[in-house]
Amino acid sequence: PNAGNARLKLYNVKGQLLEVLADELYSQGKHNLAMDMSEYASGIYILSLESAGKKLQKRITLMK
């Protein structure tokens, strides 16, 4: 809801950081981010979003 820094990270199921997808200042509102997952194998991954002192994690499944 407010402008601020947002950091989006991609982890494997072992908790290892694979990639920082975004780490920058965003304006207020909704934003989209395209991810190129072609170098990763099919499986389960975790997206972690940190912004305004809050952290949200979601499991995603990549199927090729």
N, CA, C and O atoms as a Tripos MOL2 file, in Angstrom:
@<TRIPOS>MOLECULE
protein
  256   255    64     0     0
PROTEIN
NO_CHARGES

@<TRIPOS>ATOM
      1 N           0.7960   -1.2130    0.0000 N.3       1 PRO1
      2 CA          0.0000    0.0000    0.0000 C.3       1 PRO1
      3 C           0.8400    1.2800    0.0000 C.2       1 PRO1
      4 O           0.3400    2.3400   -0.3790 O.2       1 PRO1
      5 N           2.1060    1.2000    0.4180 N.am      2 ASN2
      6 CA          2.9620    2.3830    0.4820 C.3       2 ASN2
      7 C           4.2140    2.1860   -0.3580 C.2       2 ASN2
      8 O           4.6160    1.0550   -0.6300 O.2       2 ASN2
      9 N           4.8230    3.2840   -0.7630 N.am      3 ALA3
     10 CA          6.0920    3.2090   -1.4740 C.3       3 ALA3
     11 C           7.1610    2.7090   -0.5160 C.2       3 ALA3
     12 O           7.0960    2.9610    0.6870 O.2       3 ALA3
     13 N           8.1440    2.0000   -1.0550 N.am      4 GLY4
     14 CA          9.2300    1.5160   -0.2060 C.3       4 GLY4
     15 C          10.0690    0.4820   -0.9140 C.2       4 GLY4
     16 O           9.7950    0.1040   -2.0530 O.2       4 GLY4
     17 N          11.0950    0.0330   -0.2220 N.am      5 ASN5
     18 CA         11.9830   -0.9760   -0.7820 C.3       5 ASN5
     19 C          11.3220   -2.3500   -0.6880 C.2       5 ASN5
     20 O          10.6970   -2.6800    0.3200 O.2       5 ASN5
     21 N          11.4630   -3.1350   -1.7340 N.am      6 ALA6
     22 CA         10.9330   -4.5000   -1.7450 C.3       6 ALA6
     23 C          12.0340   -5.4270   -2.2360 C.2       6 ALA6
     24 O          12.7670   -5.1130   -3.1740 O.2       6 ALA6
     25 N          12.1300   -6.5830   -1.5740 N.am      7 ARG7
     26 CA         13.1480   -7.5630   -1.9370 C.3       7 ARG7
     27 C          12.4410   -8.8940   -2.1720 C.2       7 ARG7
     28 O          11.7400   -9.3960   -1.2930 O.2       7 ARG7
     29 N          12.6280   -9.4630   -3.3650 N.am      8 LEU8
     30 CA         12.0270  -10.7430   -3.7240 C.3       8 LEU8
     31 C          13.1460  -11.7380   -3.9880 C.2       8 LEU8
     32 O          14.0140  -11.5090   -4.8310 O.2       8 LEU8
     33 N          13.1130  -12.8570   -3.2460 N.am      9 LYS9
     34 CA         14.1660  -13.8640   -3.3620 C.3       9 LYS9
     35 C          13.5570  -15.2110   -3.7230 C.2       9 LYS9
     36 O          12.4160  -15.5100   -3.3710 O.2       9 LYS9
     37 N          14.3460  -16.0220   -4.4360 N.am     10 LEU10
     38 CA         13.9420  -17.3630   -4.8240 C.3      10 LEU10
     39 C          14.8350  -18.3670   -4.0990 C.2      10 LEU10
     40 O          16.0620  -18.2820   -4.1600 O.2      10 LEU10
     41 N          14.1990  -19.3250   -3.4080 N.am     11 TYR11
     42 CA         14.9130  -20.3660   -2.6740 C.3      11 TYR11
     43 C          14.4990  -21.7420   -3.1780 C.2      11 TYR11
     44 O          13.4040  -21.9130   -3.7140 O.2      11 TYR11
     45 N          15.3830  -22.7190   -3.0030 N.am     12 ASN12
     46 CA         14.9810  -24.0980   -3.2580 C.3      12 ASN12
     47 C          14.3560  -24.6490   -1.9800 C.2      12 ASN12
     48 O          14.3180  -23.9490   -0.9680 O.2      12 ASN12
     49 N          13.8660  -25.8840   -2.0040 N.am     13 VAL13
     50 CA         13.1810  -26.4410   -0.8360 C.3      13 VAL13
     51 C          14.1410  -26.7210    0.3190 C.2      13 VAL13
     52 O          13.6960  -26.9320    1.4470 O.2      13 VAL13
     53 N          15.4330  -26.7280    0.0620 N.am     14 LYS14
     54 CA         16.4260  -26.8990    1.1260 C.3      14 LYS14
     55 C          16.7160  -25.5810    1.8380 C.2      14 LYS14
     56 O          17.4620  -25.5500    2.8170 O.2      14 LYS14
     57 N          16.1230  -24.4900    1.3440 N.am     15 GLY15
     58 CA         16.3350  -23.1890    1.9550 C.3      15 GLY15
     59 C          17.5400  -22.4460    1.4230 C.2      15 GLY15
     60 O          17.9370  -21.4220    1.9790 O.2      15 GLY15
     61 N          18.1230  -22.9500    0.3560 N.am     16 GLN16
     62 CA         19.2900  -22.2950   -0.2410 C.3      16 GLN16
     63 C          18.8330  -21.1800   -1.1790 C.2      16 GLN16
     64 O          17.9580  -21.3820   -2.0210 O.2      16 GLN16
     65 N          19.4320  -20.0100   -1.0230 N.am     17 LEU17
     66 CA         19.1110  -18.8770   -1.8890 C.3      17 LEU17
     67 C          19.6240  -19.1510   -3.2930 C.2      17 LEU17
     68 O          20.8090  -19.4290   -3.4830 O.2      17 LEU17
     69 N          18.7400  -19.0740   -4.2720 N.am     18 LEU18
     70 CA         19.1110  -19.2980   -5.6620 C.3      18 LEU18
     71 C          19.3160  -17.9870   -6.4110 C.2      18 LEU18
     72 O          20.2180  -17.8680   -7.2410 O.2      18 LEU18
     73 N          18.4650  -17.0010   -6.1060 N.am     19 GLU19
     74 CA         18.5110  -15.7580   -6.8800 C.3      19 GLU19
     75 C          17.7440  -14.6510   -6.1540 C.2      19 GLU19
     76 O          16.7030  -14.8970   -5.5460 O.2      19 GLU19
     77 N          18.2760  -13.4360   -6.2300 N.am     20 VAL20
     78 CA         17.5380  -12.2600   -5.7790 C.3      20 VAL20
     79 C          16.8780  -11.6880   -7.0280 C.2      20 VAL20
     80 O          17.5580  -11.1790   -7.9190 O.2      20 VAL20
     81 N          15.5700  -11.7730   -7.0890 N.am     21 LEU21
     82 CA         14.8300  -11.3720   -8.2830 C.3      21 LEU21
     83 C          14.5750   -9.8710   -8.3330 C.2      21 LEU21
     84 O          14.4780   -9.2930   -9.4150 O.2      21 LEU21
     85 N          14.4670   -9.2430   -7.1760 N.am     22 ALA22
     86 CA         14.2380   -7.7980   -7.1100 C.3      22 ALA22
     87 C          14.7290   -7.2940   -5.7610 C.2      22 ALA22
     88 O          14.5690   -7.9550   -4.7350 O.2      22 ALA22
     89 N          15.3250   -6.1200   -5.7840 N.am     23 ASP23
     90 CA         15.7630   -5.4570   -4.5520 C.3      23 ASP23
     91 C          15.8760   -3.9730   -4.8750 C.2      23 ASP23
     92 O          16.9650   -3.4630   -5.1370 O.2      23 ASP23
     93 N          14.7420   -3.2920   -4.8540 N.am     24 GLU24
     94 CA         14.7380   -1.8910   -5.2460 C.3      24 GLU24
     95 C          13.5410   -1.1560   -4.6530 C.2      24 GLU24
     96 O          12.6640   -1.7580   -4.0330 O.2      24 GLU24
     97 N          13.5250    0.1270   -4.8530 N.am     25 LEU25
     98 CA         12.4530    0.9830   -4.3680 C.3      25 LEU25
     99 C          11.2940    0.9500   -5.3610 C.2      25 LEU25
    100 O          11.4850    1.1390   -6.5620 O.2      25 LEU25
    101 N          10.0910    0.7070   -4.8440 N.am     26 TYR26
    102 CA          8.8970    0.6690   -5.6810 C.3      26 TYR26
    103 C           7.9190    1.7320   -5.2170 C.2      26 TYR26
    104 O           7.8350    2.0370   -4.0270 O.2      26 TYR26
    105 N           7.1840    2.2900   -6.1570 N.am     27 SER27
    106 CA          6.1410    3.2580   -5.8300 C.3      27 SER27
    107 C           4.9310    2.5160   -5.2680 C.2      27 SER27
    108 O           4.8580    1.2890   -5.3410 O.2      27 SER27
    109 N           4.0080    3.2480   -4.7210 N.am     28 GLN28
    110 CA          2.7810    2.6740   -4.1790 C.3      28 GLN28
    111 C           1.9810    2.0220   -5.3000 C.2      28 GLN28
    112 O           1.9290    2.5460   -6.4130 O.2      28 GLN28
    113 N           1.3620    0.8890   -5.0150 N.am     29 GLY29
    114 CA          0.5120    0.2350   -6.0020 C.3      29 GLY29
    115 C           0.9480   -1.1850   -6.2920 C.2      29 GLY29
    116 O           1.8160   -1.7340   -5.6130 O.2      29 GLY29
    117 N           0.3390   -1.7760   -7.3060 N.am     30 LYS30
    118 CA          0.6420   -3.1500   -7.7000 C.3      30 LYS30
    119 C           1.7400   -3.1550   -8.7440 C.2      30 LYS30
    120 O           1.8550   -2.2260   -9.5420 O.2      30 LYS30
    121 N           2.5530   -4.2140   -8.7350 N.am     31 HIS31
    122 CA          3.6590   -4.3450   -9.6700 C.3      31 HIS31
    123 C           3.7340   -5.7840  -10.1710 C.2      31 HIS31
    124 O           3.3140   -6.7100   -9.4760 O.2      31 HIS31
    125 N           4.2600   -5.9680  -11.3570 N.am     32 ASN32
    126 CA          4.4600   -7.2820  -11.9590 C.3      32 ASN32
    127 C           5.9430   -7.5030  -12.1840 C.2      32 ASN32
    128 O           6.6970   -6.5600  -12.4220 O.2      32 ASN32
    129 N           6.3480   -8.7570  -12.1060 N.am     33 LEU33
    130 CA          7.7370   -9.1180  -12.3350 C.3      33 LEU33
    131 C           7.7780  -10.3960  -13.1610 C.2      33 LEU33
    132 O           7.1850  -11.4020  -12.7730 O.2      33 LEU33
    133 N           8.4620  -10.3690  -14.2790 N.am     34 ALA34
    134 CA          8.6110  -11.5610  -15.1090 C.3      34 ALA34
    135 C           9.8430  -12.3280  -14.6430 C.2      34 ALA34
    136 O          10.8940  -11.7370  -14.4000 O.2      34 ALA34
    137 N           9.7090  -13.6410  -14.5200 N.am     35 MET35
    138 CA         10.8190  -14.4800  -14.0790 C.3      35 MET35
    139 C          11.1660  -15.4630  -15.1870 C.2      35 MET35
    140 O          10.2790  -16.0810  -15.7760 O.2      35 MET35
    141 N          12.4550  -15.6090  -15.4700 N.am     36 ASP36
    142 CA         12.9300  -16.6060  -16.4270 C.3      36 ASP36
    143 C          13.4130  -17.8060  -15.6220 C.2      36 ASP36
    144 O          14.4930  -17.7690  -15.0320 O.2      36 ASP36
    145 N          12.6240  -18.8550  -15.5990 N.am     37 MET37
    146 CA         12.9500  -20.0420  -14.8160 C.3      37 MET37
    147 C          13.5090  -21.1640  -15.6940 C.2      37 MET37
    148 O          13.5440  -22.3200  -15.2720 O.2      37 MET37
    149 N          13.9420  -20.8330  -16.9050 N.am     38 SER38
    150 CA         14.4010  -21.8630  -17.8450 C.3      38 SER38
    151 C          15.6400  -22.6110  -17.3670 C.2      38 SER38
    152 O          15.8630  -23.7480  -17.7830 O.2      38 SER38
    153 N          16.4440  -22.0080  -16.5120 N.am     39 GLU39
    154 CA         17.6630  -22.6710  -16.0470 C.3      39 GLU39
    155 C          17.4320  -23.5720  -14.8360 C.2      39 GLU39
    156 O          18.3550  -24.2460  -14.3780 O.2      39 GLU39
    157 N          16.2120  -23.5860  -14.3190 N.am     40 TYR40
    158 CA         15.8970  -24.3820  -13.1420 C.3      40 TYR40
    159 C          15.1280  -25.6380  -13.5210 C.2      40 TYR40
    160 O          14.3690  -25.6470  -14.4900 O.2      40 TYR40
    161 N          15.3330  -26.6950  -12.7480 N.am     41 ALA41
    162 CA         14.6500  -27.9630  -12.9760 C.3      41 ALA41
    163 C          13.2210  -27.8870  -12.4510 C.2      41 ALA41
    164 O          12.8980  -27.0380  -11.6190 O.2      41 ALA41
    165 N          12.3810  -28.7690  -12.9380 N.am     42 SER42
    166 CA         11.0280  -28.8730  -12.4050 C.3      42 SER42
    167 C          11.1050  -29.1980  -10.9210 C.2      42 SER42
    168 O          11.9690  -29.9590  -10.4850 O.2      42 SER42
    169 N          10.1960  -28.6160  -10.1530 N.am     43 GLY43
    170 CA         10.1900  -28.8840   -8.7190 C.3      43 GLY43
    171 C           9.5080  -27.7740   -7.9560 C.2      43 GLY43
    172 O           8.8490  -26.9070   -8.5300 O.2      43 GLY43
    173 N           9.6810  -27.8190   -6.6390 N.am     44 ILE44
    174 CA          9.0670  -26.8450   -5.7560 C.3      44 ILE44
    175 C          10.1080  -25.8100   -5.3370 C.2      44 ILE44
    176 O          11.2450  -26.1490   -5.0050 O.2      44 ILE44
    177 N           9.7000  -24.5580   -5.3580 N.am     45 TYR45
    178 CA         10.5610  -23.4340   -4.9880 C.3      45 TYR45
    179 C           9.7930  -22.5250   -4.0300 C.2      45 TYR45
    180 O           8.5700  -22.6150   -3.9160 O.2      45 TYR45
    181 N          10.5120  -21.6690   -3.3600 N.am     46 ILE46
    182 CA          9.8880  -20.7380   -2.4200 C.3      46 ILE46
    183 C          10.2470  -19.3180   -2.8150 C.2      46 ILE46
    184 O          11.4180  -18.9860   -2.9960 O.2      46 ILE46
    185 N           9.2220  -18.4820   -2.9470 N.am     47 LEU47
    186 CA          9.4070  -17.0590   -3.1880 C.3      47 LEU47
    187 C           9.2370  -16.3380   -1.8520 C.2      47 LEU47
    188 O           8.2750  -16.5850   -1.1240 O.2      47 LEU47
    189 N          10.1660  -15.4560   -1.5410 N.am     48 SER48
    190 CA         10.1190  -14.6970   -0.2950 C.3      48 SER48
    191 C          10.1160  -13.2090   -0.6280 C.2      48 SER48
    192 O          11.0330  -12.7090   -1.2790 O.2      48 SER48
    193 N           9.0880  -12.5130   -0.1810 N.am     49 LEU49
    194 CA          8.9570  -11.0780   -0.4130 C.3      49 LEU49
    195 C           9.0870  -10.3580    0.9210 C.2      49 LEU49
    196 O           8.3450  -10.6450    1.8600 O.2      49 LEU49
    197 N          10.0330   -9.4150    1.0050 N.am     50 GLU50
    198 CA         10.2210   -8.6030    2.2020 C.3      50 GLU50
    199 C           9.9860   -7.1460    1.8280 C.2      50 GLU50
    200 O          10.5950   -6.6290    0.8910 O.2      50 GLU50
    201 N           9.0960   -6.4900    2.5680 N.am     51 SER51
    202 CA          8.7930   -5.0890    2.3170 C.3      51 SER51
    203 C           8.1350   -4.4930    3.5550 C.2      51 SER51
    204 O           7.2910   -5.1300    4.1860 O.2      51 SER51
    205 N           8.5170   -3.2900    3.8920 N.am     52 ALA52
    206 CA          7.9330   -2.5400    5.0160 C.3      52 ALA52
    207 C           7.9700   -3.3420    6.3160 C.2      52 ALA52
    208 O           7.0260   -3.2980    7.1040 O.2      52 ALA52
    209 N           9.0620   -4.0730    6.5360 N.am     53 GLY53
    210 CA          9.2020   -4.8330    7.7640 C.3      53 GLY53
    211 C           8.3670   -6.0970    7.8340 C.2      53 GLY53
    212 O           8.3020   -6.7380    8.8830 O.2      53 GLY53
    213 N           7.7270   -6.4660    6.7310 N.am     54 LYS54
    214 CA          6.9080   -7.6810    6.6840 C.3      54 LYS54
    215 C           7.5300   -8.6700    5.7170 C.2      54 LYS54
    216 O           8.2380   -8.2880    4.7860 O.2      54 LYS54
    217 N           7.2580   -9.9450    5.9480 N.am     55 LYS55
    218 CA          7.7970  -10.9980    5.0990 C.3      55 LYS55
    219 C           6.6730  -11.9540    4.7110 C.2      55 LYS55
    220 O           5.9040  -12.4020    5.5620 O.2      55 LYS55
    221 N           6.5880  -12.2610    3.4140 N.am     56 LEU56
    222 CA          5.5830  -13.1660    2.8830 C.3      56 LEU56
    223 C           6.2970  -14.2410    2.0790 C.2      56 LEU56
    224 O           7.1470  -13.9310    1.2450 O.2      56 LEU56
    225 N           5.9610  -15.4960    2.3230 N.am     57 GLN57
    226 CA          6.5570  -16.5930    1.5800 C.3      57 GLN57
    227 C           5.4700  -17.4180    0.9090 C.2      57 GLN57
    228 O           4.4150  -17.6690    1.4910 O.2      57 GLN57
    229 N           5.7400  -17.8350   -0.3200 N.am     58 LYS58
    230 CA          4.8070  -18.6660   -1.0850 C.3      58 LYS58
    231 C           5.5780  -19.7950   -1.7510 C.2      58 LYS58
    232 O           6.6690  -19.5950   -2.2840 O.2      58 LYS58
    233 N           4.9940  -20.9750   -1.7090 N.am     59 ARG59
    234 CA          5.5760  -22.0990   -2.4410 C.3      59 ARG59
    235 C           5.0420  -22.0720   -3.8620 C.2      59 ARG59
    236 O           3.8530  -21.8440   -4.0880 O.2      59 ARG59
    237 N           5.9300  -22.3050   -4.8140 N.am     60 ILE60
    238 CA          5.5160  -22.3880   -6.2120 C.3      60 ILE60
    239 C           6.0170  -23.7110   -6.7870 C.2      60 ILE60
    240 O           7.0160  -24.2600   -6.3210 O.2      60 ILE60
    241 N           5.3370  -24.2040   -7.7750 N.am     61 THR61
    242 CA          5.7340  -25.4270   -8.4500 C.3      61 THR61
    243 C           6.0760  -25.1050   -9.8900 C.2      61 THR61
    244 O           5.2850  -24.5000  -10.6130 O.2      61 THR61
    245 N           7.2650  -25.5190  -10.2930 N.am     62 LEU62
    246 CA          7.7020  -25.3230  -11.6790 C.3      62 LEU62
    247 C           7.5660  -26.6590  -12.3910 C.2      62 LEU62
    248 O           8.1610  -27.6560  -11.9820 O.2      62 LEU62
    249 N           6.7750  -26.6710  -13.4630 N.am     63 MET63
    250 CA          6.5990  -27.8820  -14.2670 C.3      63 MET63
    251 C           7.0280  -27.5590  -15.6990 C.2      63 MET63
    252 O           6.5850  -26.5760  -16.2930 O.2      63 MET63
    253 N           7.8790  -28.3910  -16.2230 N.am     64 LYS64
    254 CA          8.3540  -28.1900  -17.6010 C.3      64 LYS64
    255 C           7.8020  -29.2670  -18.4980 C.2      64 LYS64
    256 O           8.0840  -29.2770  -19.6960 O.2      64 LYS64
@<TRIPOS>BOND
     1     1     2 1
     2     2     3 1
     3     3     4 2
     4     3     5 am
     5     5     6 1
     6     6     7 1
     7     7     8 2
     8     7     9 am
     9     9    10 1
    10    10    11 1
    11    11    12 2
    12    11    13 am
    13    13    14 1
    14    14    15 1
    15    15    16 2
    16    15    17 am
    17    17    18 1
    18    18    19 1
    19    19    20 2
    20    19    21 am
    21    21    22 1
    22    22    23 1
    23    23    24 2
    24    23    25 am
    25    25    26 1
    26    26    27 1
    27    27    28 2
    28    27    29 am
    29    29    30 1
    30    30    31 1
    31    31    32 2
    32    31    33 am
    33    33    34 1
    34    34    35 1
    35    35    36 2
    36    35    37 am
    37    37    38 1
    38    38    39 1
    39    39    40 2
    40    39    41 am
    41    41    42 1
    42    42    43 1
    43    43    44 2
    44    43    45 am
    45    45    46 1
    46    46    47 1
    47    47    48 2
    48    47    49 am
    49    49    50 1
    50    50    51 1
    51    51    52 2
    52    51    53 am
    53    53    54 1
    54    54    55 1
    55    55    56 2
    56    55    57 am
    57    57    58 1
    58    58    59 1
    59    59    60 2
    60    59    61 am
    61    61    62 1
    62    62    63 1
    63    63    64 2
    64    63    65 am
    65    65    66 1
    66    66    67 1
    67    67    68 2
    68    67    69 am
    69    69    70 1
    70    70    71 1
    71    71    72 2
    72    71    73 am
    73    73    74 1
    74    74    75 1
    75    75    76 2
    76    75    77 am
    77    77    78 1
    78    78    79 1
    79    79    80 2
    80    79    81 am
    81    81    82 1
    82    82    83 1
    83    83    84 2
    84    83    85 am
    85    85    86 1
    86    86    87 1
    87    87    88 2
    88    87    89 am
    89    89    90 1
    90    90    91 1
    91    91    92 2
    92    91    93 am
    93    93    94 1
    94    94    95 1
    95    95    96 2
    96    95    97 am
    97    97    98 1
    98    98    99 1
    99    99   100 2
   100    99   101 am
   101   101   102 1
   102   102   103 1
   103   103   104 2
   104   103   105 am
   105   105   106 1
   106   106   107 1
   107   107   108 2
   108   107   109 am
   109   109   110 1
   110   110   111 1
   111   111   112 2
   112   111   113 am
   113   113   114 1
   114   114   115 1
   115   115   116 2
   116   115   117 am
   117   117   118 1
   118   118   119 1
   119   119   120 2
   120   119   121 am
   121   121   122 1
   122   122   123 1
   123   123   124 2
   124   123   125 am
   125   125   126 1
   126   126   127 1
   127   127   128 2
   128   127   129 am
   129   129   130 1
   130   130   131 1
   131   131   132 2
   132   131   133 am
   133   133   134 1
   134   134   135 1
   135   135   136 2
   136   135   137 am
   137   137   138 1
   138   138   139 1
   139   139   140 2
   140   139   141 am
   141   141   142 1
   142   142   143 1
   143   143   144 2
   144   143   145 am
   145   145   146 1
   146   146   147 1
   147   147   148 2
   148   147   149 am
   149   149   150 1
   150   150   151 1
   151   151   152 2
   152   151   153 am
   153   153   154 1
   154   154   155 1
   155   155   156 2
   156   155   157 am
   157   157   158 1
   158   158   159 1
   159   159   160 2
   160   159   161 am
   161   161   162 1
   162   162   163 1
   163   163   164 2
   164   163   165 am
   165   165   166 1
   166   166   167 1
   167   167   168 2
   168   167   169 am
   169   169   170 1
   170   170   171 1
   171   171   172 2
   172   171   173 am
   173   173   174 1
   174   174   175 1
   175   175   176 2
   176   175   177 am
   177   177   178 1
   178   178   179 1
   179   179   180 2
   180   179   181 am
   181   181   182 1
   182   182   183 1
   183   183   184 2
   184   183   185 am
   185   185   186 1
   186   186   187 1
   187   187   188 2
   188   187   189 am
   189   189   190 1
   190   190   191 1
   191   191   192 2
   192   191   193 am
   193   193   194 1
   194   194   195 1
   195   195   196 2
   196   195   197 am
   197   197   198 1
   198   198   199 1
   199   199   200 2
   200   199   201 am
   201   201   202 1
   202   202   203 1
   203   203   204 2
   204   203   205 am
   205   205   206 1
   206   206   207 1
   207   207   208 2
   208   207   209 am
   209   209   210 1
   210   210   211 1
   211   211   212 2
   212   211   213 am
   213   213   214 1
   214   214   215 1
   215   215   216 2
   216   215   217 am
   217   217   218 1
   218   218   219 1
   219   219   220 2
   220   219   221 am
   221   221   222 1
   222   222   223 1
   223   223   224 2
   224   223   225 am
   225   225   226 1
   226   226   227 1
   227   227   228 2
   228   227   229 am
   229   229   230 1
   230   230   231 1
   231   231   232 2
   232   231   233 am
   233   233   234 1
   234   234   235 1
   235   235   236 2
   236   235   237 am
   237   237   238 1
   238   238   239 1
   239   239   240 2
   240   239   241 am
   241   241   242 1
   242   242   243 1
   243   243   244 2
   244   243   245 am
   245   245   246 1
   246   246   247 1
   247   247   248 2
   248   247   249 am
   249   249   250 1
   250   250   251 1
   251   251   252 2
   252   251   253 am
   253   253   254 1
   254   254   255 1
   255   255   256 2
@<TRIPOS>SUBSTRUCTURE
     1 PRO1         2 RESIDUE 1 A PRO
     2 ASN2         6 RESIDUE 1 A ASN
     3 ALA3        10 RESIDUE 1 A ALA
     4 GLY4        14 RESIDUE 1 A GLY
     5 ASN5        18 RESIDUE 1 A ASN
     6 ALA6        22 RESIDUE 1 A ALA
     7 ARG7        26 RESIDUE 1 A ARG
     8 LEU8        30 RESIDUE 1 A LEU
     9 LYS9        34 RESIDUE 1 A LYS
    10 LEU10       38 RESIDUE 1 A LEU
    11 TYR11       42 RESIDUE 1 A TYR
    12 ASN12       46 RESIDUE 1 A ASN
    13 VAL13       50 RESIDUE 1 A VAL
    14 LYS14       54 RESIDUE 1 A LYS
    15 GLY15       58 RESIDUE 1 A GLY
    16 GLN16       62 RESIDUE 1 A GLN
    17 LEU17       66 RESIDUE 1 A LEU
    18 LEU18       70 RESIDUE 1 A LEU
    19 GLU19       74 RESIDUE 1 A GLU
    20 VAL20       78 RESIDUE 1 A VAL
    21 LEU21       82 RESIDUE 1 A LEU
    22 ALA22       86 RESIDUE 1 A ALA
    23 ASP23       90 RESIDUE 1 A ASP
    24 GLU24       94 RESIDUE 1 A GLU
    25 LEU25       98 RESIDUE 1 A LEU
    26 TYR26      102 RESIDUE 1 A TYR
    27 SER27      106 RESIDUE 1 A SER
    28 GLN28      110 RESIDUE 1 A GLN
    29 GLY29      114 RESIDUE 1 A GLY
    30 LYS30      118 RESIDUE 1 A LYS
    31 HIS31      122 RESIDUE 1 A HIS
    32 ASN32      126 RESIDUE 1 A ASN
    33 LEU33      130 RESIDUE 1 A LEU
    34 ALA34      134 RESIDUE 1 A ALA
    35 MET35      138 RESIDUE 1 A MET
    36 ASP36      142 RESIDUE 1 A ASP
    37 MET37      146 RESIDUE 1 A MET
    38 SER38      150 RESIDUE 1 A SER
    39 GLU39      154 RESIDUE 1 A GLU
    40 TYR40      158 RESIDUE 1 A TYR
    41 ALA41      162 RESIDUE 1 A ALA
    42 SER42      166 RESIDUE 1 A SER
    43 GLY43      170 RESIDUE 1 A GLY
    44 ILE44      174 RESIDUE 1 A ILE
    45 TYR45      178 RESIDUE 1 A TYR
    46 ILE46      182 RESIDUE 1 A ILE
    47 LEU47      186 RESIDUE 1 A LEU
    48 SER48      190 RESIDUE 1 A SER
    49 LEU49      194 RESIDUE 1 A LEU
    50 GLU50      198 RESIDUE 1 A GLU
    51 SER51      202 RESIDUE 1 A SER
    52 ALA52      206 RESIDUE 1 A ALA
    53 GLY53      210 RESIDUE 1 A GLY
    54 LYS54      214 RESIDUE 1 A LYS
    55 LYS55      218 RESIDUE 1 A LYS
    56 LEU56      222 RESIDUE 1 A LEU
    57 GLN57      226 RESIDUE 1 A GLN
    58 LYS58      230 RESIDUE 1 A LYS
    59 ARG59      234 RESIDUE 1 A ARG
    60 ILE60      238 RESIDUE 1 A ILE
    61 THR61      242 RESIDUE 1 A THR
    62 LEU62      246 RESIDUE 1 A LEU
    63 MET63      250 RESIDUE 1 A MET
    64 LYS64      254 RESIDUE 1 A LYS
